[in-house]
Amino acid sequence: MYLKSLELTGFKSFAKKTELNFATPITAVVGPNGSGKSNIAEAFSFVLGEQSIKSMRGKRTEDLIWNGGGNATRANRASVKVIFDNRKRLLNVDFDEVYIERVIYRDASSEYSVNGTQVRLKDIIELLAAAHIGASGHHIISQGESDKILNANSRERRDMLEDALGLKIYQYKREESERKLLKTEENMKSVESLRREIAPHLKFLKKQVEKIERTFELKAEARKLCQEYFKRESAYLVHQKKLLDDEQRKPSEALKRLQGELAKVNGTLEQSARRDAKSDEAIKLESDLSLLRREKDKLARELGRVEGAMESEERILKRERETASREGSQTVPLAAVQNVVAVIETRIKELENRRDESSVEAFFVFIRRTFLELIGRYKHVNTASSWGRSGEEVQRLRAEREGLEKKLRLCHEREMALHKSYVALQARLEREKDSSRSAERDMFRIMTEENTVRGVLTALQAREEKLTLVEADFKRALHEAASLLGREALRFEDFVIADEKGAPLSGAAMAAEARPFQDDRRRLIEKMKIRIEEAGAGGGEEVLKEYKETAERDGFLESELGDLSQSAASLKNIIAELEEKLDHEFREGVLKINSQFQRFFTLMFGGGSASLQVVKEAKKKKNDTDFDLTAEGLPSEISSEEPDEISEGIEIEVSLPRKKIKGLMMLSGGERALTSIALLFAISQVNPPPFIVLDETDAALDEANSKKYGDMIENLAKLSQLILITHNRETMFHAGLLYGVTMGAGGVSKMLSIAFDDAVAVAK
């Protein structure tokens, strides 16, 4: 026995707790009409999850709860508990005894529990489906539904047969897979929508990243050029400084020596007693000539400095002009920006007290006009002022150079005149003063050599001034490179410059290179700096980080989409396999049912034939011509292009003996009852359920057919436990346990029971 007992409390007419024990294969429930017998069959449907109140002869949930009568007050809840013997693991629960309980309340809420643990309706349905038990179907036939399978359409018959054959579990799995597939497809659409949403932003970020990467590549190339340029320039400066030191050493030593000799000669001439006025004149000419040459040397050094400064300013002016030619290089004073911010903040405070849309629009127009005025005011200011300052400095240096050149020419002319006078005086002294000629000759020789040495030193000092300017430009270039290209550009000491054969160049070889090549490198670096400034790299790291995060998110979504596609394909395969298995099991089950149906039909009618036929029906998705409302509210025809759905159903074909009746519509009430009983018993023989509840299915049978019915339930009881609600004595005769239902004046159903096996033992 699988079914042990049924317990009702407050369910319909069973106001008090009522328990029915099922200890025999066949249990009969009898009683007068209206006593509440059929409430027991409905209690089985109720506890097993039936949701249709109408099928349980009610309109609302409250109709299933005891509503009061007599001395019994109405109940606020109704509960039904069914207990199964699960030692053979009929139900997939690891308990030897399983009880399922359902409780409903007057607020229409419902609770389900298995062995005291609250569960969902879905859990109840899946648990029972594995044991071929359900809230409705072939194993629970309520009053008046004995020929339900005959009255149903072909599609409904197929559903009943699938339920009877135990195929509901496949249907649940298929429906669950279809729900999962639908959810998966919705998730795929959601993921695709997200990818479409971020695609434009990702595309924009990719372009920005490409631009930044090009800027990085340009910077890397510029760093290498700068490192080569700086290393060559550093080598050139070191070499030139060393060369100047070497070249200045001998002239400086010679000048010191000549000055010492000249001092001795002057001492000799001063001490000479024969020195006369001409000698004093010669000394004066010598002194004037010496002072004039010192002044000339000073002017030459100053001229070299001015020429170097002017050359540097001209380069700066050129670079400023190139920078100023690019749009967007103007500078706006901080005070002007602060004034604009103060005006905007004032307007914002005024706008906080007003929330209307027109004020907000006027505020945005004011913002736009304010910034346009600021841009127009300072658009051309920086260019003119910058050029003007640099141009004025160049003009000043050019005027200073012209003045120095003029002074230098005058000094040179005075030097030539003094030198001519000095030579003439020297000639006279040679003739007049033989005694002091040697000293004077030495003095003139020393002065000539001193003049030559001083000229060499002046030229070297001019070169030193120019070298100082070159070094200043070098330091300025280092600072600019560090600010634009980073500290990496200053690490030129480790940069290797190789010759055509791949051998590293020495410092002397780099310094020996012609200067125009280095100037070409400097101009190329300046051009690359301009390109880098125009490309701009502000916020590059943030853009790269955002692009990486967005690309990773897109890749994740793409991976998710792939996983969802695989899941969808897997679910489709599962659905196809379930449908194939469902169809195969169904067709095999129909063949088995047909065999039993024919046997029971022949037994009931003494001959004839009966069978189930699988038929295909066309179900239209939409009529050939549907109607929709146009913009004017008039119906418009919409022709359907979707094909019709093809579904399979079950048709019942019967042929009675000795009658030319082959259709169900031509059967009498008794014949329909016999046919439905034969079919129900045939279904139960093919896939026996644990128990069957039959509510007055034998009501339309005569005495002869009742005996046949009794014989059939005897055979059926060998496969399934039977609960029979009946008025038929022949049926009662086959029951091992008889429950009698009575109803008193208060409308409360009460139970009496007789166990025939025990009664026979007592009678003996």
SVG drawing of the C-alpha trace seen along z (x, -y; Angstrom):
<svg xmlns="http://www.w3.org/2000/svg" viewBox="-31 -118 156 137">
<polyline fill="none" stroke="black" stroke-width="0.4" points="0.0,0.0 1.3,-3.4 -1.5,-5.5 -1.8,-5.3 -4.3,-8.0 -6.1,-11.2 -6.7,-13.9 -9.2,-16.8 -9.7,-19.7 -12.1,-22.6 -12.3,-21.5 -15.8,-22.1 -18.3,-20.1 -15.7,-18.4 -15.7,-21.0 -13.8,-18.9 -10.7,-16.8 -11.5,-13.7 -9.1,-10.9 -9.5,-8.1 -7.1,-5.2 -6.5,-3.1 -5.4,0.3 -6.9,2.4 -6.4,2.4 -10.0,1.3 -11.7,-1.3 -15.2,-2.4 -16.9,-5.6 -20.7,-5.5 -23.5,-7.7 -26.6,-9.5 -26.6,-12.3 -25.4,-15.6 -23.6,-14.0 -20.1,-15.1 -18.7,-12.0 -17.4,-13.8 -15.6,-16.3 -13.2,-13.4 -12.3,-13.1 -11.9,-16.9 -9.7,-16.8 -7.2,-14.6 -7.1,-17.1 -6.8,-20.0 -3.9,-18.6 -2.0,-17.5 -2.0,-21.1 -5.2,-21.7 -5.6,-25.4 -9.0,-25.5 -11.6,-26.3 -14.3,-25.6 -13.2,-22.0 -13.7,-21.6 -17.3,-23.0 -16.5,-26.5 -16.3,-30.1 -13.9,-31.5 -11.2,-30.2 -13.6,-30.8 -16.0,-28.2 -13.4,-25.5 -13.4,-26.5 -16.0,-25.4 -18.4,-28.3 -20.2,-27.4 -23.5,-25.7 -25.4,-24.5 -23.2,-24.8 -20.0,-24.8 -18.5,-28.2 -16.9,-28.9 -13.2,-28.1 -10.5,-30.5 -8.5,-27.9 -8.8,-24.6 -6.1,-21.9 -5.8,-18.5 -3.0,-16.1 -2.2,-13.0 0.3,-10.4 2.3,-8.0 4.2,-4.9 7.6,-5.7 9.6,-2.6 9.9,-1.7 10.9,-5.3 7.8,-6.0 8.6,-9.7 12.1,-11.0 12.4,-11.9 14.7,-10.1 11.9,-9.3 10.0,-6.1 6.8,-8.0 6.0,-11.2 3.0,-13.5 2.0,-16.4 -0.1,-19.1 -1.9,-22.1 -3.5,-24.9 -5.6,-27.8 -6.8,-30.9 -9.7,-33.2 -7.4,-35.8 -6.8,-33.3 -3.2,-32.6 -2.0,-29.0 0.8,-27.1 2.4,-23.7 4.6,-21.6 6.4,-18.2 7.0,-16.5 6.5,-19.8 8.9,-21.8 7.3,-24.6 7.8,-24.2 6.6,-25.8 3.8,-24.5 6.4,-23.8 8.2,-21.5 5.0,-19.6 4.2,-19.2 7.8,-18.0 7.8,-15.6 4.5,-14.0 5.1,-14.0 8.0,-11.6 5.5,-9.1 2.8,-9.6 0.6,-11.5 -1.1,-14.8 -3.9,-17.1 -6.0,-16.1 -5.9,-13.4 -6.9,-9.8 -6.3,-8.7 -8.7,-11.2 -12.1,-11.2 -14.5,-13.5 -18.3,-13.2 -19.7,-13.7 -16.3,-13.6 -16.2,-9.9 -16.6,-10.7 -14.4,-13.8 -11.9,-12.1 -14.6,-11.4 -15.9,-15.0 -12.4,-16.5 -11.0,-17.7 -8.1,-15.9 -5.4,-18.1 -6.8,-17.8 -7.0,-14.0 -3.3,-14.0 -2.5,-16.0 -4.5,-13.5 -2.7,-10.6 0.7,-12.2 -0.2,-12.7 -1.4,-9.1 1.8,-7.7 4.0,-9.6 5.3,-12.0 4.6,-15.1 8.1,-15.0 9.4,-15.4 6.9,-18.2 8.0,-20.0 11.6,-19.7 10.8,-20.9 8.8,-23.9 11.6,-24.6 14.1,-24.5 11.9,-26.7 11.7,-29.2 15.4,-29.1 15.9,-29.5 13.5,-32.5 15.5,-34.0 18.7,-33.2 17.6,-34.9 16.4,-37.9 19.9,-38.0 21.5,-37.8 19.4,-40.7 20.4,-42.6 24.1,-41.9 23.9,-42.8 22.1,-46.0 24.9,-46.8 27.5,-46.2 25.7,-48.4 25.5,-51.0 29.2,-51.1 30.3,-50.5 30.3,-54.3 32.2,-55.2 34.7,-52.4 35.2,-53.5 35.8,-57.1 38.2,-56.0 40.0,-53.8 40.6,-56.8 41.8,-58.8 44.1,-56.0 45.5,-55.8 46.1,-59.5 47.8,-59.2 49.9,-56.2 51.0,-58.2 51.9,-61.1 53.8,-58.6 55.6,-57.2 56.4,-60.8 57.7,-61.5 59.8,-58.4 61.3,-59.4 61.9,-62.9 63.6,-61.6 66.1,-59.6 66.8,-62.6 67.2,-64.8 69.5,-62.3 71.7,-62.2 71.6,-66.0 72.4,-66.6 75.2,-64.0 76.8,-65.6 76.3,-69.1 77.8,-68.1 80.8,-66.6 81.1,-69.7 81.0,-72.0 83.6,-69.9 85.9,-69.7 85.6,-73.5 86.3,-74.5 89.3,-72.3 90.5,-73.6 90.1,-77.2 91.9,-76.5 94.8,-75.0 94.9,-77.9 94.7,-80.5 97.5,-79.1 100.5,-80.0 99.3,-83.6 98.6,-84.3 102.0,-83.1 103.6,-85.1 101.7,-88.3 103.0,-88.0 106.5,-87.5 106.2,-90.5 104.8,-92.7 107.8,-91.8 110.3,-92.6 108.5,-95.9 108.7,-96.9 112.4,-96.3 112.9,-98.3 110.8,-101.2 112.9,-101.2 116.1,-101.4 114.7,-104.3 113.5,-106.2 116.9,-105.8 118.7,-107.1 120.2,-110.5 120.1,-111.3 116.2,-110.9 114.8,-114.2 111.5,-115.5 111.2,-113.2 111.7,-110.3 108.9,-111.6 106.8,-112.0 107.6,-108.5 106.7,-107.2 103.4,-109.2 102.7,-107.8 103.4,-104.3 101.1,-104.9 98.3,-106.3 98.7,-103.5 98.6,-101.0 95.4,-102.6 93.8,-102.8 94.6,-99.1 93.1,-98.1 89.9,-100.1 89.9,-98.4 90.1,-95.0 87.3,-95.9 85.1,-97.0 85.9,-93.8 84.9,-91.7 81.7,-93.7 80.9,-93.4 81.3,-89.7 78.9,-89.5 76.3,-91.7 76.5,-89.6 76.0,-86.4 73.1,-87.8 71.5,-89.1 71.8,-85.7 70.2,-84.1 67.3,-86.6 66.7,-86.1 66.4,-82.4 63.9,-83.0 62.0,-85.5 61.7,-82.9 60.5,-80.2 57.9,-82.6 56.6,-83.4 56.3,-79.7 54.5,-79.1 52.3,-82.2 51.3,-81.1 49.5,-78.1 45.9,-78.8 45.1,-78.5 48.6,-79.6 47.3,-82.9 47.4,-83.4 44.5,-84.9 45.3,-86.9 44.3,-85.3 42.4,-88.4 40.2,-88.3 39.3,-84.6 38.6,-85.4 36.3,-88.3 34.3,-85.9 34.0,-83.3 32.8,-86.0 30.1,-87.1 29.0,-83.5 28.8,-82.7 26.6,-85.8 24.3,-84.7 24.1,-81.2 23.1,-82.6 20.4,-84.6 19.3,-81.5 19.0,-79.4 15.9,-81.4 14.2,-80.8 13.4,-77.3 11.7,-78.1 13.0,-76.7 13.3,-80.1 15.8,-81.3 18.0,-78.2 18.0,-78.8 18.8,-82.5 21.7,-81.4 23.2,-79.1 22.9,-81.9 24.7,-84.3 27.5,-81.7 28.0,-81.3 28.1,-85.1 30.5,-85.7 33.1,-83.2 32.8,-84.3 33.5,-87.9 36.5,-86.7 37.9,-84.7 37.4,-87.7 39.1,-90.1 42.4,-88.1 42.5,-86.3 45.3,-88.5 46.8,-90.1 49.7,-87.6 50.9,-87.4 51.4,-91.1 52.9,-91.7 55.3,-88.7 56.6,-89.7 56.9,-93.3 59.1,-92.6 61.4,-90.2 61.6,-92.6 62.4,-95.5 65.2,-93.5 66.7,-92.6 66.5,-96.2 68.2,-97.4 71.0,-94.8 71.4,-95.7 71.7,-99.4 74.2,-98.6 76.2,-96.5 76.3,-99.3 77.5,-101.7 80.2,-99.4 81.3,-98.8 81.5,-102.6 83.6,-103.0 85.8,-100.1 86.4,-101.7 87.3,-105.1 89.7,-103.3 91.2,-101.5 91.7,-104.8 93.2,-106.4 95.4,-103.4 96.7,-103.6 97.3,-107.4 99.2,-106.9 101.1,-104.0 102.1,-106.1 103.3,-108.9 105.0,-106.4 106.8,-104.8 107.9,-108.3 109.1,-109.3 110.9,-105.9 112.7,-106.7 113.8,-110.1 114.9,-108.6 116.9,-106.0 118.8,-108.6 119.2,-110.9 119.7,-108.6 122.0,-105.8 122.8,-105.1 119.2,-104.2 118.3,-102.6 118.7,-99.1 116.4,-99.6 113.9,-101.4 114.1,-98.7 113.4,-96.1 110.5,-98.2 109.0,-98.5 109.5,-94.8 107.9,-93.9 105.0,-96.2 104.5,-94.7 104.6,-91.2 102.2,-92.3 99.8,-93.7 99.8,-90.4 99.3,-88.4 96.5,-90.6 94.8,-90.2 94.9,-86.5 93.6,-86.6 90.8,-89.0 89.7,-86.5 89.8,-83.7 87.7,-85.7 85.1,-86.3 85.0,-82.6 84.6,-82.1 81.6,-84.5 79.9,-82.7 80.6,-79.3 78.9,-80.7 75.8,-81.5 75.8,-78.1 76.0,-76.5 73.1,-78.7 71.0,-77.5 72.0,-74.0 70.8,-74.3 67.5,-75.9 67.0,-73.1 67.5,-70.6 64.9,-72.3 62.3,-72.4 62.9,-68.7 62.5,-67.7 59.2,-69.6 57.8,-68.3 59.3,-64.8 60.1,-63.8 63.3,-63.2 64.1,-60.3 65.2,-62.8 68.0,-64.0 69.6,-60.6 71.8,-61.1 75.1,-60.0 74.2,-56.3 73.0,-56.9 75.3,-55.2 76.1,-56.9 77.7,-54.6 79.4,-55.2 78.7,-53.5 80.5,-50.4 78.6,-50.2 81.5,-51.2 80.7,-53.8 81.8,-57.3 84.3,-59.1 83.7,-62.5 86.4,-64.0 84.7,-62.4 81.3,-63.8 82.9,-67.3 84.6,-67.2 81.3,-67.0 80.4,-70.1 77.9,-72.4 75.3,-72.6 74.4,-68.9 73.8,-69.7 71.7,-72.7 69.6,-70.5 69.0,-68.2 68.0,-71.1 65.5,-72.3 64.0,-68.8 63.6,-68.6 61.8,-72.0 59.4,-70.7 58.7,-67.6 58.1,-69.6 55.5,-71.7 53.8,-68.5 53.7,-67.1 52.2,-70.3 49.6,-70.4 48.7,-66.7 48.3,-67.2 48.7,-64.4 46.8,-65.8 44.9,-63.2 46.5,-60.4 46.9,-58.0 43.2,-58.5 42.1,-57.9 44.2,-54.8 42.9,-53.5 39.3,-54.2 39.8,-52.5 41.3,-49.5 38.4,-49.2 35.8,-49.7 37.6,-47.2 37.8,-44.7 34.1,-45.2 33.3,-44.7 35.4,-41.6 33.6,-40.3 30.2,-41.0 31.4,-39.3 32.5,-36.3 29.2,-36.3 27.3,-36.5 29.3,-33.5 28.5,-31.5 24.8,-32.5 24.8,-31.4 26.3,-28.1 23.7,-27.8 20.9,-28.6 22.2,-26.0 22.4,-23.5 18.9,-24.2 17.6,-23.9 19.3,-20.5 17.8,-19.5 14.3,-20.7 14.6,-18.8 15.8,-15.6 12.9,-15.9 10.4,-16.4 11.8,-13.5 11.7,-11.3 8.2,-12.6 6.9,-11.8 8.5,-8.3 7.2,-7.4 3.8,-8.8 3.5,-6.7 4.6,-3.6 2.2,-4.3 -0.7,-4.8 0.1,-1.4 0.0,0.2 -3.2,-1.6 -4.9,-0.5 -4.1,3.1 -5.7,2.8 -8.5,0.5 -9.5,3.2 -9.5,5.9 -11.6,3.9 -13.9,2.6 -14.6,6.2 -15.1,7.3 -17.6,4.5 -19.6,4.8 -19.0,8.4 -17.3,7.6 -16.7,4.6 -13.5,2.6 -12.0,-0.5 -8.8,-2.3 -6.9,-5.7 -5.7,-7.4 -3.0,-10.1 -4.1,-12.8 -2.6,-16.1 -4.5,-19.4 -3.7,-22.8 -4.0,-25.6 -3.8,-29.1 -1.5,-31.6 -3.6,-34.4 -6.6,-34.6 -6.1,-35.0 -7.4,-38.5 -7.1,-40.3 -8.1,-43.8 -6.1,-46.5 -6.9,-50.2 -5.5,-52.8 -4.5,-56.3 -8.1,-57.4 -9.5,-54.7 -10.9,-52.7 -10.2,-48.9 -7.5,-48.1 -6.9,-44.6 -3.6,-42.9 -2.9,-39.7 -1.1,-37.1 2.1,-35.6 2.8,-33.2 2.2,-29.5 -0.3,-27.6 0.9,-25.5 0.6,-21.7 -0.3,-20.0 -1.1,-16.4 -4.2,-15.2 -6.0,-11.9 -9.2,-10.8 -11.2,-7.8 -12.7,-5.4 -15.3,-2.8 -17.4,-0.2 -20.1,1.4 -21.1,5.1 -24.4,5.6 -24.8,1.8 -23.7,-0.4 -22.3,-3.0 -18.7,-4.2 -18.8,-7.7 -18.8,-8.9 -21.6,-11.3 -24.0,-8.4 -23.4,-6.5 -26.0,-6.5 -25.2,-7.6 -24.5,-4.1 -22.4,-3.3 -20.4,-6.4 -19.9,-5.5 -18.8,-1.9 -16.4,-3.3 -14.8,-5.8 -14.5,-3.2 -12.8,-0.8 -10.4,-3.6 -9.6,-4.7 -8.9,-1.1 -6.8,-0.5 -4.7,-3.6 -4.3,-2.5 -3.2,1.0 -0.4,-0.5 1.1,-2.8 -0.5,-2.0 -0.6,-5.0 -0.1,-4.4 -3.8,-5.1 -6.9,-5.8 -9.9,-7.8 -13.2,-7.1 -16.2,-9.2 -19.4,-7.4 -18.0,-6.3 -20.4,-3.3 -23.6,-5.4 -24.8,-4.7 -24.2,-0.9 -26.9,1.7 -26.6,4.8 -24.9,6.9 -22.3,4.2 -21.8,3.6 -20.6,7.1 -18.2,6.6 -17.1,3.4 -16.6,5.2 -14.4,7.8 -12.3,5.1 -11.7,3.2 -10.6,6.5 -8.0,6.9 -7.1,3.2 -6.6,3.3 -3.7,5.7 -1.8,2.7 -3.1,-0.4 -4.8,-1.2 -8.5,-2.2 -10.7,-4.7 -14.2,-4.3 -17.1,-6.7 -20.2,-4.8 -23.8,-3.9 -23.4,-0.5 -23.7,2.5 -21.7,4.7 -18.9,2.2 -19.2,2.2 -19.0,6.0 -15.4,5.8 -14.2,3.3 -12.1,4.4 -12.9,1.2 -16.1,-0.7 -16.5,-4.3 -19.9,-5.7 -20.5,-9.5 -23.4,-11.1 -24.5,-14.7 -26.4,-16.0 -28.7,-19.0 -25.6,-21.3 -24.3,-20.4 -21.2,-18.7 -20.0,-15.5 -19.2,-12.6 -17.5,-9.3 -18.3,-5.7 -16.1,-2.7 -16.5,1.0 -13.5,3.3 -15.0,6.4 -12.0,8.6 -12.4,7.8 -16.2,8.2 -15.9,11.6 -13.5,12.7 -15.9,11.4 -18.9,13.2 -17.0,16.5"/>
</svg>
